[in-house]
Amino acid sequence: MTKELLKNFNISTFQNDILSWYGETKRDLPWRRERDPYKIWVSEIMLQQTKVDTVIPYFNRFIDKYPTVYELAAANQQDVLKTWEGLGYYSRARNLQNAVREVVEKYDGKVPSTPKELSSLKGIGPYTKGAILSIAYNQPEPAVDGNVMRVFSRLLMIEEDIAQPRTKKLFEEYVRQVISEEDPSSFNQAIMDLGATICTPKSPACMFCPVQEHCQAFAEGVQEHLPIKAKSKKQKTMPYVVLLIKNNYGEYVIEKRAENGLLANLWQFPMVPINEISIEYLENWVYNEYGLRVRLGEQKGKLKHVFSHIIWQLEIYDATTDQVETEDKRLIFVNKADISKYPFPVSHQKMFKHIEGMEK
């Protein structure tokens, strides 16, 4: 099937066209200024599900604080999560640090340059592996993500559902056949730039495309109908009451999330599923979890936070307690001035404004 699709595709001319365009127009990104595999690794992990403009300041701060694998390996995880705070998908940061520690312990601090060793590290899938090997080590390895599948689905007019795992493997084979052996680093980055700036999901700028003459979807006028992707499942809505609990000493209660799962090891204000509360009697309701006795106060606001698979509907309430500690280690009492030192998810950072004198 690969040979059939590429039968009339002029690979050498395509390589020349895309590489010439990239040489003239490539974006000046901080991780492109040197071929440090660690920095390329960090950038690729940050860029998962996140736009370039958002990543740049986070990348610069992260590298300033952890310039090599050694600093990141030795860092406290809570400090790493705090540095990552606001970027989302926090399992990326935890996996990155765990993998970096393995690089230090097992590979003497050198990021592996073989597919087998690299893919054995936590959080490194086929795309990240291909990106590191091609960009940092100039090996002709495909790096296939959504951007790349969109570009190639249009170039070769592929009508397979890109949401299917088997389809991604097909695209990896197409890229492997087309990639420049002489300059795979620039080739993969050129495809990434093309997908980000010209071959965009909606209204692609085909008139400015450097490889328009190679694009079968453009020739047929169907570029905006590709790629084909099955609709994802509807997100589940989960309603909660969030408690801004204050004691008589002006301390607030914050809770550490579990070590696994969504937003693992981050901190939050205590959340209670709304179905566990009798809404009609909220003003008389008492929260009594984790050995903490709380009296509910007035509502401070509402907040909706959307994840890829669920939606949090949050009702935010003031609350009071006469306690200064609790036996449950998930909960701690923190002075208002110290709350922002802990890594919080974005949804709970937005609640800082409801605490007098705090802003985020």
Rosetta blueprint (number, residue, H / E / L):
1 M L
2 T H
3 K H
4 E H
5 L H
6 L L
7 K L
8 N L
9 F L
10 N L
11 I H
12 S H
13 T H
14 F H
15 Q H
16 N H
17 D H
18 I H
19 L H
20 S H
21 W H
22 Y H
23 G H
24 E H
25 T H
26 K L
27 R L
28 D L
29 L L
30 P H
31 W H
32 R H
33 R L
34 E L
35 R L
36 D L
37 P H
38 Y H
39 K H
40 I H
41 W H
42 V H
43 S H
44 E H
45 I H
46 M H
47 L H
48 Q L
49 Q L
50 T L
51 K L
52 V H
53 D H
54 T H
55 V H
56 I H
57 P H
58 Y H
59 F H
60 N H
61 R H
62 F H
63 I H
64 D H
65 K H
66 Y L
67 P L
68 T L
69 V H
70 Y H
71 E H
72 L H
73 A H
74 A H
75 A L
76 N L
77 Q H
78 Q H
79 D H
80 V H
81 L H
82 K H
83 T H
84 W H
85 E L
86 G L
87 L L
88 G L
89 Y L
90 Y L
91 S H
92 R H
93 A H
94 R H
95 N H
96 L H
97 Q H
98 N H
99 A H
100 V H
101 R H
102 E H
103 V H
104 V H
105 E H
106 K H
107 Y L
108 D L
109 G L
110 K L
111 V L
112 P L
113 S L
114 T L
115 P H
116 K H
117 E H
118 L H
119 S H
120 S L
121 L L
122 K L
123 G L
124 I L
125 G L
126 P H
127 Y H
128 T H
129 K H
130 G H
131 A H
132 I H
133 L H
134 S H
135 I H
136 A H
137 Y L
138 N L
139 Q L
140 P L
141 E L
142 P L
143 A L
144 V L
145 D L
146 G H
147 N H
148 V H
149 M H
150 R H
151 V H
152 F H
153 S H
154 R H
155 L H
156 L L
157 M L
158 I L
159 E L
160 E L
161 D E
162 I L
163 A L
164 Q L
165 P H
166 R H
167 T H
168 K H
169 K H
170 L H
171 F H
172 E H
173 E H
174 Y H
175 V H
176 R H
177 Q H
178 V H
179 I L
180 S L
181 E L
182 E L
183 D L
184 P H
185 S H
186 S H
187 F H
188 N H
189 Q H
190 A H
191 I H
192 M H
193 D H
194 L H
195 G H
196 A H
197 T H
198 I L
199 C L
200 T L
201 P L
202 K L
203 S L
204 P L
205 A L
206 C H
207 M H
208 F H
209 C L
210 P L
211 V L
212 Q H
213 E H
214 H H
215 C L
216 Q H
217 A H
218 F H
219 A H
220 E H
221 G L
222 V L
223 Q H
224 E H
225 H H
226 L L
227 P L
228 I E
229 K L
230 A L
231 K L
232 S L
233 K L
234 K L
235 Q L
236 K E
237 T E
238 M E
239 P E
240 Y E
241 V E
242 V E
243 L E
244 L E
245 I E
246 K E
247 N L
248 N L
249 Y L
250 G L
251 E E
252 Y E
253 V E
254 I E
255 E E
256 K E
257 R L
258 A L
259 E L
260 N L
261 G L
262 L L
263 L L
264 A L
265 N L
266 L L
267 W E
268 Q E
269 F L
270 P L
271 M E
272 V E
273 P E
274 I H
275 N H
276 E H
277 I L
278 S L
279 I H
280 E H
281 Y H
282 L H
283 E H
284 N H
285 W L
286 V E
287 Y E
288 N E
289 E E
290 Y L
291 G L
292 L E
293 R E
294 V E
295 R E
296 L E
297 G E
298 E E
299 Q E
300 K E
301 G E
302 K E
303 L E
304 K E
305 H E
306 V E
307 F L
308 S L
309 H L
310 I E
311 I E
312 W E
313 Q E
314 L E
315 E E
316 I E
317 Y E
318 D E
319 A E
320 T E
321 T L
322 D L
323 Q L
324 V L
325 E L
326 T L
327 E L
328 D L
329 K L
330 R L
331 L E
332 I E
333 F E
334 V E
335 N E
336 K H
337 A H
338 D H
339 I H
340 S H
341 K H
342 Y L
343 P L
344 F L
345 P L
346 V H
347 S H
348 H H
349 Q H
350 K H
351 M H
352 F H
353 K H
354 H H
355 I L
356 E L
357 G L
358 M L
359 E L
360 K L
